[in-house]
Amino acid sequence: MPEMEFALRWPDGSESRCYSPSLVVEDHLTVGQAYPVADLVTRTQAAMTEASRRVEAKFGFPCSRAMATQATVARQASRWQSEPGAEITVLSFHRLT
């Protein structure tokens, strides 16, 4: 199963790399696109849920790393949930395998 990382830029200018066990994240996020905080959290949740289901279909168990990515993004994004106009930008996708 192809794995990937995607990079995000947070409203404070910091950046982070996130793991996905599947390329499905490319169906939910677009490189160069800035998303309102809640929208990015929703899109990431959908992508990681789908990625985990793909792992489960192939290997018989869900992907804990996908769920960890989802939780990390939601936790980091919560810092800006109440900040009007805050956006998170998708910087890149990097295929690992």
Backbone atoms as SQL, in Angstrom:
CREATE TABLE atoms (id INTEGER PRIMARY KEY, chain TEXT, resi INTEGER, resn TEXT, atom TEXT, x REAL, y REAL, z REAL);
INSERT INTO atoms VALUES
  (1, 'A', 1, 'MET', 'N', 0.853, -1.172, 0.000),
  (2, 'A', 1, 'MET', 'CA', 0.000, 0.000, 0.000),
  (3, 'A', 1, 'MET', 'C', 0.901, 1.237, 0.000),
  (4, 'A', 2, 'PRO', 'N', 0.671, 2.153, -0.906),
  (5, 'A', 2, 'PRO', 'CA', 1.529, 3.350, -0.951),
  (6, 'A', 2, 'PRO', 'C', 1.258, 4.290, 0.221),
  (7, 'A', 3, 'GLU', 'N', 2.323, 4.702, 0.879),
  (8, 'A', 3, 'GLU', 'CA', 2.227, 5.633, 1.994),
  (9, 'A', 3, 'GLU', 'C', 2.655, 7.019, 1.526),
  (10, 'A', 4, 'MET', 'N', 2.248, 8.024, 2.284),
  (11, 'A', 4, 'MET', 'CA', 2.665, 9.382, 1.939),
  (12, 'A', 4, 'MET', 'C', 2.707, 10.257, 3.176),
  (13, 'A', 5, 'GLU', 'N', 3.368, 11.381, 3.035),
  (14, 'A', 5, 'GLU', 'CA', 3.325, 12.451, 4.011),
  (15, 'A', 5, 'GLU', 'C', 2.764, 13.678, 3.317),
  (16, 'A', 6, 'PHE', 'N', 2.097, 14.515, 4.085),
  (17, 'A', 6, 'PHE', 'CA', 1.661, 15.807, 3.554),
  (18, 'A', 6, 'PHE', 'C', 2.065, 16.870, 4.554),
  (19, 'A', 7, 'ALA', 'N', 2.451, 18.020, 4.025),
  (20, 'A', 7, 'ALA', 'CA', 2.934, 19.111, 4.867),
  (21, 'A', 7, 'ALA', 'C', 1.874, 20.205, 4.950),
  (22, 'A', 8, 'LEU', 'N', 1.736, 20.744, 6.159),
  (23, 'A', 8, 'LEU', 'CA', 0.770, 21.813, 6.411),
  (24, 'A', 8, 'LEU', 'C', 1.480, 23.030, 6.985),
  (25, 'A', 9, 'ARG', 'N', 0.975, 24.210, 6.622),
  (26, 'A', 9, 'ARG', 'CA', 1.418, 25.455, 7.260),
  (27, 'A', 9, 'ARG', 'C', 0.243, 25.978, 8.079),
  (28, 'A', 10, 'TRP', 'N', 0.506, 26.174, 9.355),
  (29, 'A', 10, 'TRP', 'CA', -0.513, 26.612, 10.298),
  (30, 'A', 10, 'TRP', 'C', -0.622, 28.138, 10.280),
  (31, 'A', 11, 'PRO', 'N', -1.696, 28.680, 10.836),
  (32, 'A', 11, 'PRO', 'CA', -1.886, 30.139, 10.815),
  (33, 'A', 11, 'PRO', 'C', -0.747, 30.943, 11.434),
  (34, 'A', 12, 'ASP', 'N', 0.023, 30.363, 12.351),
  (35, 'A', 12, 'ASP', 'CA', 1.144, 31.088, 12.957),
  (36, 'A', 12, 'ASP', 'C', 2.428, 30.977, 12.148),
  (37, 'A', 13, 'GLY', 'N', 2.355, 30.309, 10.983),
  (38, 'A', 13, 'GLY', 'CA', 3.519, 30.164, 10.112),
  (39, 'A', 13, 'GLY', 'C', 4.320, 28.899, 10.355),
  (40, 'A', 14, 'SER', 'N', 4.030, 28.177, 11.423),
  (41, 'A', 14, 'SER', 'CA', 4.739, 26.921, 11.668),
  (42, 'A', 14, 'SER', 'C', 4.276, 25.868, 10.662),
  (43, 'A', 15, 'GLU', 'N', 5.105, 24.865, 10.488),
  (44, 'A', 15, 'GLU', 'CA', 4.800, 23.810, 9.522),
  (45, 'A', 15, 'GLU', 'C', 4.909, 22.456, 10.194),
  (46, 'A', 16, 'SER', 'N', 4.143, 21.508, 9.684),
  (47, 'A', 16, 'SER', 'CA', 4.236, 20.142, 10.191),
  (48, 'A', 16, 'SER', 'C', 4.018, 19.162, 9.052),
  (49, 'A', 17, 'ARG', 'N', 4.573, 17.960, 9.252),
  (50, 'A', 17, 'ARG', 'CA', 4.406, 16.873, 8.306),
  (51, 'A', 17, 'ARG', 'C', 3.467, 15.855, 8.932),
  (52, 'A', 18, 'CYS', 'N', 2.553, 15.337, 8.116),
  (53, 'A', 18, 'CYS', 'CA', 1.551, 14.397, 8.590),
  (54, 'A', 18, 'CYS', 'C', 1.634, 13.118, 7.758),
  (55, 'A', 19, 'TYR', 'N', 1.375, 11.989, 8.398),
  (56, 'A', 19, 'TYR', 'CA', 1.462, 10.682, 7.755),
  (57, 'A', 19, 'TYR', 'C', 0.096, 10.211, 7.263),
  (58, 'A', 20, 'SER', 'N', 0.100, 9.544, 6.116),
  (59, 'A', 20, 'SER', 'CA', -1.085, 8.849, 5.619),
  (60, 'A', 20, 'SER', 'C', -0.650, 7.496, 5.064),
  (61, 'A', 21, 'PRO', 'N', -1.369, 6.424, 5.401),
  (62, 'A', 21, 'PRO', 'CA', -1.028, 5.109, 4.877),
  (63, 'A', 21, 'PRO', 'C', -1.513, 4.896, 3.450),
  (64, 'A', 22, 'SER', 'N', -2.120, 5.910, 2.876),
  (65, 'A', 22, 'SER', 'CA', -2.727, 5.800, 1.551),
  (66, 'A', 22, 'SER', 'C', -2.615, 7.139, 0.830),
  (67, 'A', 23, 'LEU', 'N', -2.655, 7.072, -0.476),
  (68, 'A', 23, 'LEU', 'CA', -2.633, 8.292, -1.293),
  (69, 'A', 23, 'LEU', 'C', -3.999, 8.981, -1.327),
  (70, 'A', 24, 'VAL', 'N', -4.983, 8.425, -0.641),
  (71, 'A', 24, 'VAL', 'CA', -6.341, 8.961, -0.660),
  (72, 'A', 24, 'VAL', 'C', -6.403, 10.415, -0.203),
  (73, 'A', 25, 'VAL', 'N', -5.436, 10.851, 0.569),
  (74, 'A', 25, 'VAL', 'CA', -5.432, 12.240, 1.031),
  (75, 'A', 25, 'VAL', 'C', -5.416, 13.206, -0.156),
  (76, 'A', 26, 'GLU', 'N', -4.852, 12.766, -1.275),
  (77, 'A', 26, 'GLU', 'CA', -4.829, 13.613, -2.481),
  (78, 'A', 26, 'GLU', 'C', -6.234, 13.856, -3.031),
  (79, 'A', 27, 'ASP', 'N', -7.197, 13.007, -2.650),
  (80, 'A', 27, 'ASP', 'CA', -8.584, 13.194, -3.073),
  (81, 'A', 27, 'ASP', 'C', -9.316, 14.207, -2.199),
  (82, 'A', 28, 'HIS', 'N', -8.730, 14.543, -1.062),
  (83, 'A', 28, 'HIS', 'CA', -9.402, 15.413, -0.098),
  (84, 'A', 28, 'HIS', 'C', -8.736, 16.773, 0.082),
  (85, 'A', 29, 'LEU', 'N', -7.454, 16.843, -0.213),
  (86, 'A', 29, 'LEU', 'CA', -6.695, 18.091, -0.049),
  (87, 'A', 29, 'LEU', 'C', -5.951, 18.412, -1.335),
  (88, 'A', 30, 'THR', 'N', -5.663, 19.697, -1.558),
  (89, 'A', 30, 'THR', 'CA', -4.970, 20.153, -2.754),
  (90, 'A', 30, 'THR', 'C', -3.739, 20.958, -2.345),
  (91, 'A', 31, 'VAL', 'N', -2.600, 20.605, -2.904),
  (92, 'A', 31, 'VAL', 'CA', -1.364, 21.339, -2.626),
  (93, 'A', 31, 'VAL', 'C', -1.536, 22.792, -3.055),
  (94, 'A', 32, 'GLY', 'N', -1.101, 23.700, -2.181),
  (95, 'A', 32, 'GLY', 'CA', -1.197, 25.129, -2.450),
  (96, 'A', 32, 'GLY', 'C', -2.499, 25.754, -1.985),
  (97, 'A', 33, 'GLN', 'N', -3.459, 24.942, -1.625),
  (98, 'A', 33, 'GLN', 'CA', -4.768, 25.434, -1.201),
  (99, 'A', 33, 'GLN', 'C', -4.746, 25.769, 0.293),
  (100, 'A', 34, 'ALA', 'N', -5.315, 26.915, 0.640),
  (101, 'A', 34, 'ALA', 'CA', -5.509, 27.298, 2.042),
  (102, 'A', 34, 'ALA', 'C', -6.959, 26.996, 2.400),
  (103, 'A', 35, 'TYR', 'N', -7.145, 26.278, 3.499),
  (104, 'A', 35, 'TYR', 'CA', -8.478, 25.877, 3.936),
  (105, 'A', 35, 'TYR', 'C', -8.806, 26.535, 5.273),
  (106, 'A', 36, 'PRO', 'N', -10.051, 26.960, 5.446),
  (107, 'A', 36, 'PRO', 'CA', -10.468, 27.381, 6.784),
  (108, 'A', 36, 'PRO', 'C', -10.218, 26.226, 7.752),
  (109, 'A', 37, 'VAL', 'N', -9.928, 26.544, 8.981),
  (110, 'A', 37, 'VAL', 'CA', -9.529, 25.544, 9.970),
  (111, 'A', 37, 'VAL', 'C', -10.516, 24.378, 10.047),
  (112, 'A', 38, 'ALA', 'N', -11.778, 24.663, 10.236),
  (113, 'A', 38, 'ALA', 'CA', -12.776, 23.590, 10.391),
  (114, 'A', 38, 'ALA', 'C', -12.859, 22.729, 9.140),
  (115, 'A', 39, 'ASP', 'N', -12.733, 23.340, 7.971),
  (116, 'A', 39, 'ASP', 'CA', -12.795, 22.598, 6.715),
  (117, 'A', 39, 'ASP', 'C', -11.610, 21.644, 6.594),
  (118, 'A', 40, 'LEU', 'N', -10.419, 22.111, 6.930),
  (119, 'A', 40, 'LEU', 'CA', -9.254, 21.235, 6.851),
  (120, 'A', 40, 'LEU', 'C', -9.388, 20.067, 7.820),
  (121, 'A', 41, 'VAL', 'N', -9.880, 20.317, 9.019),
  (122, 'A', 41, 'VAL', 'CA', -10.069, 19.241, 9.995),
  (123, 'A', 41, 'VAL', 'C', -11.058, 18.212, 9.446),
  (124, 'A', 42, 'THR', 'N', -12.153, 18.667, 8.890),
  (125, 'A', 42, 'THR', 'CA', -13.160, 17.764, 8.321),
  (126, 'A', 42, 'THR', 'C', -12.587, 16.952, 7.172),
  (127, 'A', 43, 'ARG', 'N', -11.847, 17.609, 6.283),
  (128, 'A', 43, 'ARG', 'CA', -11.245, 16.917, 5.140),
  (129, 'A', 43, 'ARG', 'C', -10.199, 15.900, 5.582),
  (130, 'A', 44, 'THR', 'N', -9.397, 16.272, 6.563),
  (131, 'A', 44, 'THR', 'CA', -8.377, 15.356, 7.067),
  (132, 'A', 44, 'THR', 'C', -9.034, 14.156, 7.744),
  (133, 'A', 45, 'GLN', 'N', -10.086, 14.404, 8.497),
  (134, 'A', 45, 'GLN', 'CA', -10.800, 13.312, 9.153),
  (135, 'A', 45, 'GLN', 'C', -11.351, 12.341, 8.112),
  (136, 'A', 46, 'ALA', 'N', -11.953, 12.855, 7.052),
  (137, 'A', 46, 'ALA', 'CA', -12.492, 11.990, 5.994),
  (138, 'A', 46, 'ALA', 'C', -11.377, 11.191, 5.317),
  (139, 'A', 47, 'ALA', 'N', -10.260, 11.854, 5.034),
  (140, 'A', 47, 'ALA', 'CA', -9.141, 11.185, 4.372),
  (141, 'A', 47, 'ALA', 'C', -8.540, 10.091, 5.248),
  (142, 'A', 48, 'MET', 'N', -8.325, 10.390, 6.522),
  (143, 'A', 48, 'MET', 'CA', -7.702, 9.410, 7.408),
  (144, 'A', 48, 'MET', 'C', -8.646, 8.241, 7.719),
  (145, 'A', 49, 'THR', 'N', -9.937, 8.511, 7.800),
  (146, 'A', 49, 'THR', 'CA', -10.910, 7.437, 7.997),
  (147, 'A', 49, 'THR', 'C', -10.904, 6.501, 6.793),
  (148, 'A', 50, 'GLU', 'N', -10.922, 7.068, 5.603),
  (149, 'A', 50, 'GLU', 'CA', -10.887, 6.256, 4.391),
  (150, 'A', 50, 'GLU', 'C', -9.569, 5.492, 4.273),
  (151, 'A', 51, 'ALA', 'N', -8.469, 6.144, 4.587),
  (152, 'A', 51, 'ALA', 'CA', -7.163, 5.478, 4.526),
  (153, 'A', 51, 'ALA', 'C', -7.113, 4.307, 5.504),
  (154, 'A', 52, 'SER', 'N', -7.611, 4.515, 6.703),
  (155, 'A', 52, 'SER', 'CA', -7.618, 3.455, 7.706),
  (156, 'A', 52, 'SER', 'C', -8.490, 2.283, 7.260),
  (157, 'A', 53, 'ARG', 'N', -9.608, 2.583, 6.641),
  (158, 'A', 53, 'ARG', 'CA', -10.488, 1.520, 6.126),
  (159, 'A', 53, 'ARG', 'C', -9.798, 0.723, 5.021),
  (160, 'A', 54, 'ARG', 'N', -9.024, 1.401, 4.203),
  (161, 'A', 54, 'ARG', 'CA', -8.277, 0.687, 3.157),
  (162, 'A', 54, 'ARG', 'C', -7.253, -0.258, 3.771),
  (163, 'A', 55, 'VAL', 'N', -6.584, 0.203, 4.803),
  (164, 'A', 55, 'VAL', 'CA', -5.620, -0.658, 5.510),
  (165, 'A', 55, 'VAL', 'C', -6.356, -1.858, 6.103),
  (166, 'A', 56, 'GLU', 'N', -7.489, -1.598, 6.719),
  (167, 'A', 56, 'GLU', 'CA', -8.252, -2.681, 7.334),
  (168, 'A', 56, 'GLU', 'C', -8.719, -3.700, 6.299),
  (169, 'A', 57, 'ALA', 'N', -9.148, -3.219, 5.136),
  (170, 'A', 57, 'ALA', 'CA', -9.582, -4.132, 4.075),
  (171, 'A', 57, 'ALA', 'C', -8.433, -5.016, 3.592),
  (172, 'A', 58, 'LYS', 'N', -7.238, -4.452, 3.560),
  (173, 'A', 58, 'LYS', 'CA', -6.088, -5.198, 3.052),
  (174, 'A', 58, 'LYS', 'C', -5.435, -6.081, 4.117),
  (175, 'A', 59, 'PHE', 'N', -5.320, -5.577, 5.343),
  (176, 'A', 59, 'PHE', 'CA', -4.554, -6.275, 6.370),
  (177, 'A', 59, 'PHE', 'C', -5.399, -6.833, 7.528),
  (178, 'A', 60, 'GLY', 'N', -6.667, -6.454, 7.586),
  (179, 'A', 60, 'GLY', 'CA', -7.536, -6.990, 8.627),
  (180, 'A', 60, 'GLY', 'C', -7.597, -6.179, 9.909),
  (181, 'A', 61, 'PHE', 'N', -6.930, -5.027, 9.937),
  (182, 'A', 61, 'PHE', 'CA', -6.974, -4.162, 11.124),
  (183, 'A', 61, 'PHE', 'C', -6.850, -2.712, 10.664),
  (184, 'A', 62, 'PRO', 'N', -7.478, -1.796, 11.393),
  (185, 'A', 62, 'PRO', 'CA', -7.397, -0.372, 11.016),
  (186, 'A', 62, 'PRO', 'C', -6.002, 0.182, 11.274),
  (187, 'A', 63, 'CYS', 'N', -5.719, 1.332, 10.688),
  (188, 'A', 63, 'CYS', 'CA', -4.401, 1.958, 10.807),
  (189, 'A', 63, 'CYS', 'C', -4.379, 2.956, 11.966),
  (190, 'A', 64, 'SER', 'N', -3.667, 2.596, 13.014),
  (191, 'A', 64, 'SER', 'CA', -3.583, 3.480, 14.175),
  (192, 'A', 64, 'SER', 'C', -2.822, 4.763, 13.854),
  (193, 'A', 65, 'ARG', 'N', -1.875, 4.700, 12.917),
  (194, 'A', 65, 'ARG', 'CA', -1.130, 5.917, 12.555),
  (195, 'A', 65, 'ARG', 'C', -2.032, 6.921, 11.840),
  (196, 'A', 66, 'ALA', 'N', -2.967, 6.431, 11.022),
  (197, 'A', 66, 'ALA', 'CA', -3.916, 7.336, 10.359),
  (198, 'A', 66, 'ALA', 'C', -4.793, 8.025, 11.394),
  (199, 'A', 67, 'MET', 'N', -5.237, 7.260, 12.383),
  (200, 'A', 67, 'MET', 'CA', -6.068, 7.849, 13.426),
  (201, 'A', 67, 'MET', 'C', -5.258, 8.818, 14.285),
  (202, 'A', 68, 'ALA', 'N', -3.976, 8.534, 14.476),
  (203, 'A', 68, 'ALA', 'CA', -3.106, 9.461, 15.213),
  (204, 'A', 68, 'ALA', 'C', -2.928, 10.760, 14.432),
  (205, 'A', 69, 'THR', 'N', -2.777, 10.652, 13.115),
  (206, 'A', 69, 'THR', 'CA', -2.679, 11.854, 12.281),
  (207, 'A', 69, 'THR', 'C', -3.938, 12.692, 12.420),
  (208, 'A', 70, 'GLN', 'N', -5.074, 12.043, 12.332),
  (209, 'A', 70, 'GLN', 'CA', -6.353, 12.740, 12.454),
  (210, 'A', 70, 'GLN', 'C', -6.435, 13.465, 13.796),
  (211, 'A', 71, 'ALA', 'N', -6.071, 12.793, 14.864),
  (212, 'A', 71, 'ALA', 'CA', -6.132, 13.397, 16.206),
  (213, 'A', 71, 'ALA', 'C', -5.143, 14.553, 16.347),
  (214, 'A', 72, 'THR', 'N', -3.961, 14.396, 15.796),
  (215, 'A', 72, 'THR', 'CA', -2.944, 15.449, 15.877),
  (216, 'A', 72, 'THR', 'C', -3.390, 16.699, 15.128),
  (217, 'A', 73, 'VAL', 'N', -3.905, 16.521, 13.920),
  (218, 'A', 73, 'VAL', 'CA', -4.381, 17.666, 13.134),
  (219, 'A', 73, 'VAL', 'C', -5.517, 18.367, 13.881),
  (220, 'A', 74, 'ALA', 'N', -6.456, 17.601, 14.402),
  (221, 'A', 74, 'ALA', 'CA', -7.580, 18.208, 15.131),
  (222, 'A', 74, 'ALA', 'C', -7.098, 18.959, 16.370),
  (223, 'A', 75, 'ARG', 'N', -6.146, 18.375, 17.101),
  (224, 'A', 75, 'ARG', 'CA', -5.622, 19.017, 18.308),
  (225, 'A', 75, 'ARG', 'C', -4.897, 20.323, 17.955),
  (226, 'A', 76, 'GLN', 'N', -4.032, 20.269, 16.931),
  (227, 'A', 76, 'GLN', 'CA', -3.304, 21.482, 16.543),
  (228, 'A', 76, 'GLN', 'C', -4.257, 22.546, 16.011),
  (229, 'A', 77, 'ALA', 'N', -5.231, 22.131, 15.229),
  (230, 'A', 77, 'ALA', 'CA', -6.180, 23.082, 14.637),
  (231, 'A', 77, 'ALA', 'C', -7.054, 23.745, 15.686),
  (232, 'A', 78, 'SER', 'N', -7.283, 23.061, 16.800),
  (233, 'A', 78, 'SER', 'CA', -8.164, 23.624, 17.834),
  (234, 'A', 78, 'SER', 'C', -7.647, 24.956, 18.369),
  (235, 'A', 79, 'ARG', 'N', -6.352, 25.186, 18.232),
  (236, 'A', 79, 'ARG', 'CA', -5.775, 26.466, 18.684),
  (237, 'A', 79, 'ARG', 'C', -6.345, 27.643, 17.916),
  (238, 'A', 80, 'TRP', 'N', -6.805, 27.388, 16.672),
  (239, 'A', 80, 'TRP', 'CA', -7.278, 28.488, 15.814),
  (240, 'A', 80, 'TRP', 'C', -8.755, 28.394, 15.484),
  (241, 'A', 81, 'GLN', 'N', -9.488, 27.492, 16.130),
  (242, 'A', 81, 'GLN', 'CA', -10.911, 27.311, 15.822),
  (243, 'A', 81, 'GLN', 'C', -11.702, 28.602, 15.985),
  (244, 'A', 82, 'SER', 'N', -11.384, 29.390, 16.967),
  (245, 'A', 82, 'SER', 'CA', -12.173, 30.593, 17.232),
  (246, 'A', 82, 'SER', 'C', -11.568, 31.856, 16.611),
  (247, 'A', 83, 'GLU', 'N', -10.494, 31.695, 15.851),
  (248, 'A', 83, 'GLU', 'CA', -9.851, 32.849, 15.213),
  (249, 'A', 83, 'GLU', 'C', -10.463, 33.081, 13.833),
  (250, 'A', 84, 'PRO', 'N', -11.204, 34.170, 13.656),
  (251, 'A', 84, 'PRO', 'CA', -11.856, 34.425, 12.372),
  (252, 'A', 84, 'PRO', 'C', -10.841, 34.507, 11.227),
  (253, 'A', 85, 'GLY', 'N', -11.152, 33.848, 10.142),
  (254, 'A', 85, 'GLY', 'CA', -10.317, 33.910, 8.953),
  (255, 'A', 85, 'GLY', 'C', -9.062, 33.059, 8.991),
  (256, 'A', 86, 'ALA', 'N', -8.848, 32.314, 10.067),
  (257, 'A', 86, 'ALA', 'CA', -7.653, 31.473, 10.160),
  (258, 'A', 86, 'ALA', 'C', -7.718, 30.370, 9.099),
  (259, 'A', 87, 'GLU', 'N', -6.594, 30.162, 8.424),
  (260, 'A', 87, 'GLU', 'CA', -6.515, 29.136, 7.388),
  (261, 'A', 87, 'GLU', 'C', -5.257, 28.300, 7.562),
  (262, 'A', 88, 'ILE', 'N', -5.346, 27.075, 7.082),
  (263, 'A', 88, 'ILE', 'CA', -4.230, 26.136, 7.082),
  (264, 'A', 88, 'ILE', 'C', -3.952, 25.785, 5.627),
  (265, 'A', 89, 'THR', 'N', -2.694, 25.904, 5.225),
  (266, 'A', 89, 'THR', 'CA', -2.311, 25.686, 3.832),
  (267, 'A', 89, 'THR', 'C', -1.643, 24.326, 3.668),
  (268, 'A', 90, 'VAL', 'N', -2.034, 23.615, 2.624),
  (269, 'A', 90, 'VAL', 'CA', -1.384, 22.353, 2.276),
  (270, 'A', 90, 'VAL', 'C', -0.161, 22.705, 1.431),
  (271, 'A', 91, 'LEU', 'N', 1.017, 22.365, 1.924),
  (272, 'A', 91, 'LEU', 'CA', 2.260, 22.744, 1.245),
  (273, 'A', 91, 'LEU', 'C', 2.737, 21.713, 0.226),
  (274, 'A', 92, 'SER', 'N', 2.620, 20.433, 0.569),
  (275, 'A', 92, 'SER', 'CA', 3.157, 19.418, -0.344),
  (276, 'A', 92, 'SER', 'C', 2.629, 18.041, 0.001),
  (277, 'A', 93, 'PHE', 'N', 2.776, 17.142, -0.971),
  (278, 'A', 93, 'PHE', 'CA', 2.568, 15.714, -0.790),
  (279, 'A', 93, 'PHE', 'C', 3.895, 15.046, -1.115),
  (280, 'A', 94, 'HIS', 'N', 4.230, 14.030, -0.354),
  (281, 'A', 94, 'HIS', 'CA', 5.465, 13.294, -0.597),
  (282, 'A', 94, 'HIS', 'C', 5.180, 11.804, -0.437),
  (283, 'A', 95, 'ARG', 'N', 5.286, 11.068, -1.547),
  (284, 'A', 95, 'ARG', 'CA', 5.057, 9.626, -1.495),
  (285, 'A', 95, 'ARG', 'C', 6.260, 8.938, -0.872),
  (286, 'A', 96, 'LEU', 'N', 5.977, 8.061, 0.074),
  (287, 'A', 96, 'LEU', 'CA', 7.029, 7.345, 0.784),
  (288, 'A', 96, 'LEU', 'C', 7.344, 6.018, 0.125),
  (289, 'A', 97, 'THR', 'N', 6.341, 5.379, -0.461),
  (290, 'A', 97, 'THR', 'CA', 6.544, 4.088, -1.121),
  (291, 'A', 97, 'THR', 'C', 5.819, 4.055, -2.442);
